[in-house]
Amino acid sequence: MHEDPPLRVSTTEFARGLVTRELTSEVSRLAEKESGWHVSAINPRAEQFDDFAIDGMSRRMQEQAPVLSTLLGALLDSDRPRIQRQRQFSEEQVRSAVNSNAAKEDVTWDEEDEYWWDADLDAERLRKRCRRAAERRDAVLQIRQVVITSVLMFSTNQKCNALAAAMGMFFHSTSTPELVVEVFSHAGLSISITTIHKMVSSLSKSASDELRKLAKAKTLGFAYDNFDMDFKSWSATIENSGDTLKHATSALAFPLEHDVTPEDLKCAASLWSTSPLNPCIPPEQCRPVRTWLDLQPHPSEEPAGRKN
């Protein structure tokens, strides 16, 4: 077939058409709602962002689209001879360091030479450096493969936006300029600004409803903190000539774990009956005042054989 030009052309066209149909079929299946890559702009779930991980996305894409994953992996790593040369160069560096360490025993060194030799020519350190470089390169290729696959899915179905939604929420959390978000949105790497605002509003409402539900259960803790913000301006004008320092209070609400019930929290009367601040009880009824020093283990409680 390879020697016959007409047969080679027809065979190549057949193989190209077969691979194209298989790849488009895999992308179409990935873009379907049943594949699990859709994030609703109206009713997003916080778990979809909490569980976001490139490793997990890569594994799922390889399972759902094996042919596409194989092709992208080969295309992203197409220059294999260059990678092989880099690996051989790293191995030669390690072998050179091992040989130098072997020859080191026959040479008399002063303290400074000894220090710089260990810092620069240590074979084990070179092995770790090469291993980390290979791991970092594999991670970068994995990210690029996930990005390319996500762009194909997003281009096929605008609702297939798992990566784009995560990127959009990241841009919102970092106060990225809208112009930058628009550029990423046109490239298929982010959802639009309007969709971001819808998701933020929906997630905020869901969080508020969840807090109300926990508050009704009376097993919710609150922590408050005061903080100051100074909104400085580049140039003073009449409109912004006032005080730029603003004072605010933040609140953190968190559920009480370990099977805490409302009955467990009904301890105010018991605490007040032994509180040192209670003026209506005799001194002998007050519980001792505790400090952070009481958290330290007592010498008699330390494990046997443990000495400072």
MOVEN-V431503 format. One record per backbone hydrogen bond with DSSP energy under -0.5 kcal/mol. CO is the residue of the C=O (numbers start at 1). NH is the residue of the N-H. E is the energy in kcal/mol with one decimal. If there is no record, write none. Layout:
CO/NH/E ; CO/NH/E
//
This chain:
3/5/-0.8 ; 4/8/-2.9 ; 5/9/-2.5 ; 6/10/-2.2 ; 7/11/-2.6 ; 8/12/-2.5 ; 9/13/-2.5 ; 10/14/-2.3 ; 11/15/-2.7 ; 12/16/-2.8 ; 13/17/-2.5 ; 14/18/-2.4 ; 15/19/-2.6 ; 16/20/-2.5 ; 17/21/-2.3 ; 18/22/-2.0 ; 19/23/-2.7 ; 20/24/-2.7 ; 21/25/-1.9 ; 22/26/-2.1 ; 23/27/-2.4 ; 24/28/-2.3 ; 25/29/-2.1 ; 26/30/-2.2 ; 27/31/-1.9 ; 28/32/-0.6 ; 29/32/-0.8 ; 32/35/-1.3 ; 32/37/-0.6 ; 33/36/-1.6 ; 37/162/-0.9 ; 45/48/-1.3 ; 45/49/-0.5 ; 46/49/-1.1 ; 46/50/-2.3 ; 47/51/-2.4 ; 49/52/-0.9 ; 53/57/-2.1 ; 54/58/-2.7 ; 55/59/-2.1 ; 56/60/-2.2 ; 57/61/-2.4 ; 58/62/-2.1 ; 59/63/-1.8 ; 60/64/-2.6 ; 61/65/-2.5 ; 65/69/-2.2 ; 66/70/-2.2 ; 67/71/-2.3 ; 68/72/-2.7 ; 69/73/-2.3 ; 70/74/-2.0 ; 71/75/-2.5 ; 72/76/-2.7 ; 73/77/-0.8 ; 75/78/-1.0 ; 78/80/-1.6 ; 79/83/-1.4 ; 80/84/-2.6 ; 81/85/-2.3 ; 82/86/-2.2 ; 83/87/-2.2 ; 84/88/-2.4 ; 85/89/-2.4 ; 86/90/-2.1 ; 87/91/-2.3 ; 88/92/-2.2 ; 89/93/-1.9 ; 90/94/-2.1 ; 91/95/-2.5 ; 92/96/-2.5 ; 93/97/-2.2 ; 94/98/-2.3 ; 95/99/-2.5 ; 96/100/-2.1 ; 97/101/-2.2 ; 98/102/-1.9 ; 99/103/-2.0 ; 100/104/-1.1 ; 101/105/-0.5 ; 102/105/-0.7 ; 103/106/-1.1 ; 104/107/-1.6 ; 107/109/-0.6 ; 110/114/-2.1 ; 111/115/-1.9 ; 112/116/-2.3 ; 113/117/-2.1 ; 114/118/-2.0 ; 115/119/-1.8 ; 116/120/-1.7 ; 117/121/-2.6 ; 122/126/-1.8 ; 123/127/-2.3 ; 124/128/-2.2 ; 125/129/-2.2 ; 126/130/-2.5 ; 127/131/-2.6 ; 128/132/-2.8 ; 129/133/-2.1 ; 130/134/-2.1 ; 131/135/-2.4 ; 132/136/-2.7 ; 133/137/-2.2 ; 134/138/-2.3 ; 135/139/-2.2 ; 136/140/-2.2 ; 137/141/-2.3 ; 138/142/-2.1 ; 139/143/-2.3 ; 140/144/-2.4 ; 141/145/-2.2 ; 142/146/-2.2 ; 143/147/-2.5 ; 144/148/-2.6 ; 145/149/-2.3 ; 146/150/-2.4 ; 147/151/-2.3 ; 148/152/-2.0 ; 149/153/-2.3 ; 150/154/-2.8 ; 151/155/-2.3 ; 152/156/-1.6 ; 153/157/-2.5 ; 157/160/-1.9 ; 159/39/-0.9 ; 159/161/-1.6 ; 161/165/-2.9 ; 162/166/-1.8 ; 163/167/-2.6 ; 164/168/-2.3 ; 164/191/-1.3 ; 165/169/-2.4 ; 166/170/-2.0 ; 167/171/-2.5 ; 168/172/-2.1 ; 169/173/-2.3 ; 170/174/-1.5 ; 171/176/-2.6 ; 172/175/-1.1 ; 177/181/-1.8 ; 178/182/-2.5 ; 179/183/-1.7 ; 180/184/-2.1 ; 181/185/-2.3 ; 182/186/-2.4 ; 183/187/-1.5 ; 184/189/-2.7 ; 184/190/-0.8 ; 185/188/-1.2 ; 192/196/-2.1 ; 193/197/-2.3 ; 194/198/-1.9 ; 195/199/-2.4 ; 196/200/-2.6 ; 197/201/-2.3 ; 198/202/-2.4 ; 199/203/-3.0 ; 200/204/-2.3 ; 201/205/-2.2 ; 202/206/-2.3 ; 203/207/-2.5 ; 204/208/-2.4 ; 205/209/-2.6 ; 206/210/-2.2 ; 207/211/-2.2 ; 208/212/-2.2 ; 209/213/-2.1 ; 210/214/-2.3 ; 211/215/-2.7 ; 212/216/-2.1 ; 213/217/-1.2 ; 214/218/-0.6 ; 214/219/-1.2 ; 215/218/-1.0 ; 219/256/-2.3 ; 221/254/-2.3 ; 223/252/-2.9 ; 225/250/-3.1 ; 227/248/-2.5 ; 229/231/-0.7 ; 229/246/-3.6 ; 230/232/-1.4 ; 238/241/-0.9 ; 244/231/-2.8 ; 244/246/-0.6 ; 246/229/-2.8 ; 248/227/-2.5 ; 250/225/-2.2 ; 252/223/-2.1 ; 254/221/-3.2 ; 255/257/-0.6 ; 257/260/-0.5 ; 261/264/-0.9 ; 261/265/-0.7 ; 262/265/-0.8 ; 263/266/-1.0 ; 265/267/-2.0 ; 267/271/-2.4 ; 268/272/-2.5 ; 269/273/-1.7 ; 270/274/-0.5 ; 271/274/-0.9 ; 272/275/-0.7 ; 274/287/-2.8 ; 275/278/-1.6 ; 277/279/-0.7 ; 278/281/-0.9 ; 282/285/-1.5 ; 282/286/-0.5 ; 283/286/-1.2 ; 291/294/-1.4 ; 292/295/-1.2 ; 293/296/-1.2 ; 298/301/-2.1 ; 298/302/-0.7 ; 299/302/-0.9 ; 303/306/-1.7 ; 305/307/-0.6
//
